[in-house]
């Protein structure tokens, strides 16, 4: 997938967690609000949208792309 396509993508929690894992970040979904967080730092990686998905741009931004 090209960078701009990834930025525009909406991804599931499983897809987001796997991408983070590939970058050695342990991500989990926070039960309180569904936000995806970095388990080590408790930083929010991305907030869930009304469809239950996460913004690819948020994920890439957290990963430093």
Backbone atoms as SQL, in Angstrom:
CREATE TABLE atoms (id INTEGER PRIMARY KEY, chain TEXT, resi INTEGER, resn TEXT, atom TEXT, x REAL, y REAL, z REAL);
INSERT INTO atoms VALUES
  (1, 'A', 1, 'UNK', 'N', 0.839, -1.170, 0.000),
  (2, 'A', 1, 'UNK', 'CA', 0.000, 0.000, 0.000),
  (3, 'A', 1, 'UNK', 'C', 0.891, 1.243, 0.000),
  (4, 'A', 2, 'UNK', 'N', 0.512, 2.206, -0.786),
  (5, 'A', 2, 'UNK', 'CA', 1.260, 3.459, -0.845),
  (6, 'A', 2, 'UNK', 'C', 0.962, 4.314, 0.382),
  (7, 'A', 3, 'UNK', 'N', 1.883, 5.220, 0.658),
  (8, 'A', 3, 'UNK', 'CA', 1.756, 6.062, 1.846),
  (9, 'A', 3, 'UNK', 'C', 0.428, 6.816, 1.871),
  (10, 'A', 4, 'UNK', 'N', 0.074, 7.484, 0.784),
  (11, 'A', 4, 'UNK', 'CA', -1.151, 8.285, 0.773),
  (12, 'A', 4, 'UNK', 'C', -2.382, 7.413, 0.924),
  (13, 'A', 5, 'UNK', 'N', -2.335, 6.175, 0.398),
  (14, 'A', 5, 'UNK', 'CA', -3.453, 5.248, 0.577),
  (15, 'A', 5, 'UNK', 'C', -3.580, 4.848, 2.042),
  (16, 'A', 6, 'UNK', 'N', -2.438, 4.618, 2.688),
  (17, 'A', 6, 'UNK', 'CA', -2.439, 4.253, 4.103),
  (18, 'A', 6, 'UNK', 'C', -2.966, 5.394, 4.959),
  (19, 'A', 7, 'UNK', 'N', -2.635, 6.618, 4.597),
  (20, 'A', 7, 'UNK', 'CA', -3.127, 7.780, 5.345),
  (21, 'A', 7, 'UNK', 'C', -4.640, 7.910, 5.253),
  (22, 'A', 8, 'UNK', 'N', -5.196, 7.580, 4.117),
  (23, 'A', 8, 'UNK', 'CA', -6.635, 7.693, 3.898),
  (24, 'A', 8, 'UNK', 'C', -7.410, 6.486, 4.427),
  (25, 'A', 9, 'UNK', 'N', -6.729, 5.416, 4.739),
  (26, 'A', 9, 'UNK', 'CA', -7.384, 4.171, 5.142),
  (27, 'A', 9, 'UNK', 'C', -7.985, 4.252, 6.544),
  (28, 'A', 10, 'UNK', 'N', -9.032, 3.505, 6.733),
  (29, 'A', 10, 'UNK', 'CA', -9.588, 3.242, 8.052),
  (30, 'A', 10, 'UNK', 'C', -9.254, 1.778, 8.329),
  (31, 'A', 11, 'UNK', 'N', -8.720, 1.499, 9.504),
  (32, 'A', 11, 'UNK', 'CA', -8.275, 0.138, 9.816),
  (33, 'A', 11, 'UNK', 'C', -8.947, -0.380, 11.084),
  (34, 'A', 12, 'UNK', 'N', -9.032, -1.692, 11.170),
  (35, 'A', 12, 'UNK', 'CA', -9.593, -2.321, 12.359),
  (36, 'A', 12, 'UNK', 'C', -8.567, -2.306, 13.479),
  (37, 'A', 13, 'UNK', 'N', -9.036, -2.602, 14.670),
  (38, 'A', 13, 'UNK', 'CA', -8.125, -2.686, 15.820),
  (39, 'A', 13, 'UNK', 'C', -7.051, -3.736, 15.566),
  (40, 'A', 14, 'UNK', 'N', -7.441, -4.879, 15.027),
  (41, 'A', 14, 'UNK', 'CA', -6.480, -5.951, 14.775),
  (42, 'A', 14, 'UNK', 'C', -5.399, -5.514, 13.797),
  (43, 'A', 15, 'UNK', 'N', -5.799, -4.814, 12.731),
  (44, 'A', 15, 'UNK', 'CA', -4.826, -4.332, 11.748),
  (45, 'A', 15, 'UNK', 'C', -3.894, -3.288, 12.355),
  (46, 'A', 16, 'UNK', 'N', -4.441, -2.389, 13.147),
  (47, 'A', 16, 'UNK', 'CA', -3.632, -1.354, 13.784),
  (48, 'A', 16, 'UNK', 'C', -2.653, -1.956, 14.785),
  (49, 'A', 17, 'UNK', 'N', -3.118, -2.894, 15.575),
  (50, 'A', 17, 'UNK', 'CA', -2.256, -3.551, 16.563),
  (51, 'A', 17, 'UNK', 'C', -1.125, -4.296, 15.875),
  (52, 'A', 18, 'UNK', 'N', -1.426, -4.968, 14.773),
  (53, 'A', 18, 'UNK', 'CA', -0.396, -5.703, 14.031),
  (54, 'A', 18, 'UNK', 'C', 0.643, -4.748, 13.447),
  (55, 'A', 19, 'UNK', 'N', 0.212, -3.625, 12.893),
  (56, 'A', 19, 'UNK', 'CA', 1.166, -2.650, 12.341),
  (57, 'A', 19, 'UNK', 'C', 2.070, -2.107, 13.447),
  (58, 'A', 20, 'UNK', 'N', 1.491, -1.821, 14.599),
  (59, 'A', 20, 'UNK', 'CA', 2.299, -1.358, 15.729),
  (60, 'A', 20, 'UNK', 'C', 3.297, -2.430, 16.159),
  (61, 'A', 21, 'UNK', 'N', 2.845, -3.675, 16.195),
  (62, 'A', 21, 'UNK', 'CA', 3.724, -4.780, 16.587),
  (63, 'A', 21, 'UNK', 'C', 4.931, -4.871, 15.651),
  (64, 'A', 22, 'UNK', 'N', 4.702, -4.654, 14.359),
  (65, 'A', 22, 'UNK', 'CA', 5.801, -4.683, 13.389),
  (66, 'A', 22, 'UNK', 'C', 6.841, -3.606, 13.682),
  (67, 'A', 23, 'UNK', 'N', 6.437, -2.561, 14.391),
  (68, 'A', 23, 'UNK', 'CA', 7.335, -1.470, 14.770),
  (69, 'A', 23, 'UNK', 'C', 7.725, -1.547, 16.249),
  (70, 'A', 24, 'UNK', 'N', 7.544, -2.739, 16.820),
  (71, 'A', 24, 'UNK', 'CA', 7.944, -3.039, 18.202),
  (72, 'A', 24, 'UNK', 'C', 7.222, -2.178, 19.231),
  (73, 'A', 25, 'UNK', 'N', 5.967, -1.860, 18.957),
  (74, 'A', 25, 'UNK', 'CA', 5.110, -1.140, 19.894),
  (75, 'A', 25, 'UNK', 'C', 3.963, -2.062, 20.265),
  (76, 'A', 26, 'UNK', 'N', 3.783, -2.273, 21.557),
  (77, 'A', 26, 'UNK', 'CA', 2.688, -3.101, 22.020),
  (78, 'A', 26, 'UNK', 'C', 1.463, -2.214, 22.227),
  (79, 'A', 27, 'UNK', 'N', 0.490, -2.366, 21.334),
  (80, 'A', 27, 'UNK', 'CA', -0.717, -1.551, 21.372),
  (81, 'A', 27, 'UNK', 'C', -1.899, -2.396, 21.837),
  (82, 'A', 28, 'UNK', 'N', -2.804, -1.757, 22.562),
  (83, 'A', 28, 'UNK', 'CA', -4.032, -2.409, 23.025),
  (84, 'A', 28, 'UNK', 'C', -5.181, -1.408, 22.912),
  (85, 'A', 29, 'UNK', 'N', -6.389, -1.955, 22.899),
  (86, 'A', 29, 'UNK', 'CA', -7.577, -1.116, 22.889),
  (87, 'A', 29, 'UNK', 'C', -7.973, -0.848, 24.335),
  (88, 'A', 30, 'UNK', 'N', -8.100, 0.428, 24.668),
  (89, 'A', 30, 'UNK', 'CA', -8.495, 0.828, 26.018),
  (90, 'A', 30, 'UNK', 'C', -9.996, 0.585, 26.173),
  (91, 'A', 31, 'UNK', 'N', -10.368, -0.146, 27.222),
  (92, 'A', 31, 'UNK', 'CA', -11.760, -0.507, 27.450),
  (93, 'A', 31, 'UNK', 'C', -12.663, 0.700, 27.671),
  (94, 'A', 32, 'UNK', 'N', -12.162, 1.714, 28.319),
  (95, 'A', 32, 'UNK', 'CA', -12.961, 2.886, 28.675),
  (96, 'A', 32, 'UNK', 'C', -13.612, 3.564, 27.469),
  (97, 'A', 33, 'UNK', 'N', -12.825, 3.810, 26.425),
  (98, 'A', 33, 'UNK', 'CA', -13.338, 4.562, 25.286),
  (99, 'A', 33, 'UNK', 'C', -12.988, 3.981, 23.920),
  (100, 'A', 34, 'UNK', 'N', -12.322, 2.842, 23.888),
  (101, 'A', 34, 'UNK', 'CA', -11.981, 2.200, 22.625),
  (102, 'A', 34, 'UNK', 'C', -10.749, 2.760, 21.949),
  (103, 'A', 35, 'UNK', 'N', -10.073, 3.716, 22.593),
  (104, 'A', 35, 'UNK', 'CA', -8.859, 4.291, 22.008),
  (105, 'A', 35, 'UNK', 'C', -7.758, 3.230, 21.937),
  (106, 'A', 36, 'UNK', 'N', -6.933, 3.329, 20.914),
  (107, 'A', 36, 'UNK', 'CA', -5.777, 2.461, 20.778),
  (108, 'A', 36, 'UNK', 'C', -4.625, 3.130, 21.504),
  (109, 'A', 37, 'UNK', 'N', -4.012, 2.437, 22.451),
  (110, 'A', 37, 'UNK', 'CA', -2.943, 3.039, 23.246),
  (111, 'A', 37, 'UNK', 'C', -1.674, 2.211, 23.194),
  (112, 'A', 38, 'UNK', 'N', -0.562, 2.887, 23.421),
  (113, 'A', 38, 'UNK', 'CA', 0.746, 2.255, 23.558),
  (114, 'A', 38, 'UNK', 'C', 0.802, 1.725, 24.984),
  (115, 'A', 39, 'UNK', 'N', 0.889, 0.430, 25.134),
  (116, 'A', 39, 'UNK', 'CA', 0.834, -0.194, 26.453),
  (117, 'A', 39, 'UNK', 'C', 1.994, 0.228, 27.350),
  (118, 'A', 40, 'UNK', 'N', 3.148, 0.469, 26.773),
  (119, 'A', 40, 'UNK', 'CA', 4.322, 0.836, 27.571),
  (120, 'A', 40, 'UNK', 'C', 4.234, 2.266, 28.114),
  (121, 'A', 41, 'UNK', 'N', 3.738, 3.193, 27.299),
  (122, 'A', 41, 'UNK', 'CA', 3.734, 4.596, 27.695),
  (123, 'A', 41, 'UNK', 'C', 2.348, 5.132, 28.055),
  (124, 'A', 42, 'UNK', 'N', 1.319, 4.380, 27.716),
  (125, 'A', 42, 'UNK', 'CA', -0.090, 4.798, 27.866),
  (126, 'A', 42, 'UNK', 'C', -0.458, 5.975, 26.973),
  (127, 'A', 43, 'UNK', 'N', 0.363, 6.292, 25.977),
  (128, 'A', 43, 'UNK', 'CA', 0.036, 7.336, 25.005),
  (129, 'A', 43, 'UNK', 'C', -1.080, 6.847, 24.100),
  (130, 'A', 44, 'UNK', 'N', -1.970, 7.746, 23.722),
  (131, 'A', 44, 'UNK', 'CA', -3.023, 7.415, 22.761),
  (132, 'A', 44, 'UNK', 'C', -2.417, 7.417, 21.367),
  (133, 'A', 45, 'UNK', 'N', -2.590, 6.323, 20.668),
  (134, 'A', 45, 'UNK', 'CA', -2.130, 6.201, 19.282),
  (135, 'A', 45, 'UNK', 'C', -3.214, 6.721, 18.344),
  (136, 'A', 46, 'UNK', 'N', -4.445, 6.308, 18.588),
  (137, 'A', 46, 'UNK', 'CA', -5.574, 6.726, 17.749),
  (138, 'A', 46, 'UNK', 'C', -6.877, 6.529, 18.509),
  (139, 'A', 47, 'UNK', 'N', -7.831, 7.373, 18.198),
  (140, 'A', 47, 'UNK', 'CA', -9.179, 7.231, 18.763),
  (141, 'A', 47, 'UNK', 'C', -10.060, 6.486, 17.770),
  (142, 'A', 48, 'UNK', 'N', -10.944, 5.695, 18.278),
  (143, 'A', 48, 'UNK', 'CA', -11.867, 4.925, 17.443),
  (144, 'A', 48, 'UNK', 'C', -12.938, 5.859, 16.879),
  (145, 'A', 49, 'UNK', 'N', -13.374, 5.594, 15.644),
  (146, 'A', 49, 'UNK', 'CA', -14.438, 6.401, 15.056),
  (147, 'A', 49, 'UNK', 'C', -15.789, 5.728, 15.285),
  (148, 'A', 50, 'UNK', 'N', -16.841, 6.350, 14.768),
  (149, 'A', 50, 'UNK', 'CA', -18.189, 5.825, 14.986),
  (150, 'A', 50, 'UNK', 'C', -18.411, 4.469, 14.326),
  (151, 'A', 51, 'UNK', 'N', -17.577, 4.095, 13.375),
  (152, 'A', 51, 'UNK', 'CA', -17.679, 2.796, 12.709),
  (153, 'A', 51, 'UNK', 'C', -16.828, 1.729, 13.405),
  (154, 'A', 52, 'UNK', 'N', -16.126, 2.121, 14.485),
  (155, 'A', 52, 'UNK', 'CA', -15.294, 1.167, 15.209),
  (156, 'A', 52, 'UNK', 'C', -13.928, 0.941, 14.589),
  (157, 'A', 53, 'UNK', 'N', -13.469, 1.903, 13.779),
  (158, 'A', 53, 'UNK', 'CA', -12.176, 1.783, 13.122),
  (159, 'A', 53, 'UNK', 'C', -11.271, 2.954, 13.502),
  (160, 'A', 54, 'UNK', 'N', -10.018, 2.852, 13.065),
  (161, 'A', 54, 'UNK', 'CA', -8.995, 3.843, 13.401),
  (162, 'A', 54, 'UNK', 'C', -8.430, 4.451, 12.131),
  (163, 'A', 55, 'UNK', 'N', -8.030, 5.703, 12.212),
  (164, 'A', 55, 'UNK', 'CA', -7.465, 6.416, 11.075),
  (165, 'A', 55, 'UNK', 'C', -6.047, 5.948, 10.792),
  (166, 'A', 56, 'UNK', 'N', -5.806, 5.581, 9.538),
  (167, 'A', 56, 'UNK', 'CA', -4.460, 5.191, 9.135),
  (168, 'A', 56, 'UNK', 'C', -3.469, 6.323, 9.344),
  (169, 'A', 57, 'UNK', 'N', -3.908, 7.557, 9.123),
  (170, 'A', 57, 'UNK', 'CA', -3.027, 8.715, 9.319),
  (171, 'A', 57, 'UNK', 'C', -2.600, 8.834, 10.777),
  (172, 'A', 58, 'UNK', 'N', -3.498, 8.553, 11.718),
  (173, 'A', 58, 'UNK', 'CA', -3.148, 8.607, 13.140),
  (174, 'A', 58, 'UNK', 'C', -2.105, 7.544, 13.486),
  (175, 'A', 59, 'UNK', 'N', -2.302, 6.356, 12.952),
  (176, 'A', 59, 'UNK', 'CA', -1.368, 5.252, 13.214),
  (177, 'A', 59, 'UNK', 'C', 0.010, 5.605, 12.646),
  (178, 'A', 60, 'UNK', 'N', 0.045, 6.024, 11.387),
  (179, 'A', 60, 'UNK', 'CA', 1.327, 6.386, 10.767),
  (180, 'A', 60, 'UNK', 'C', 1.999, 7.538, 11.482),
  (181, 'A', 61, 'UNK', 'N', 1.215, 8.517, 11.909),
  (182, 'A', 61, 'UNK', 'CA', 1.779, 9.645, 12.638),
  (183, 'A', 61, 'UNK', 'C', 2.434, 9.209, 13.921),
  (184, 'A', 62, 'UNK', 'N', 1.801, 8.295, 14.645),
  (185, 'A', 62, 'UNK', 'CA', 2.382, 7.813, 15.892),
  (186, 'A', 62, 'UNK', 'C', 3.662, 7.021, 15.624),
  (187, 'A', 63, 'UNK', 'N', 3.677, 6.290, 14.523),
  (188, 'A', 63, 'UNK', 'CA', 4.845, 5.485, 14.194),
  (189, 'A', 63, 'UNK', 'C', 5.990, 6.312, 13.615),
  (190, 'A', 64, 'UNK', 'N', 5.724, 7.583, 13.349),
  (191, 'A', 64, 'UNK', 'CA', 6.787, 8.473, 12.891),
  (192, 'A', 64, 'UNK', 'C', 6.957, 8.568, 11.398),
  (193, 'A', 65, 'UNK', 'N', 5.950, 8.249, 10.627),
  (194, 'A', 65, 'UNK', 'CA', 6.051, 8.366, 9.162),
  (195, 'A', 65, 'UNK', 'C', 5.737, 9.754, 8.714);
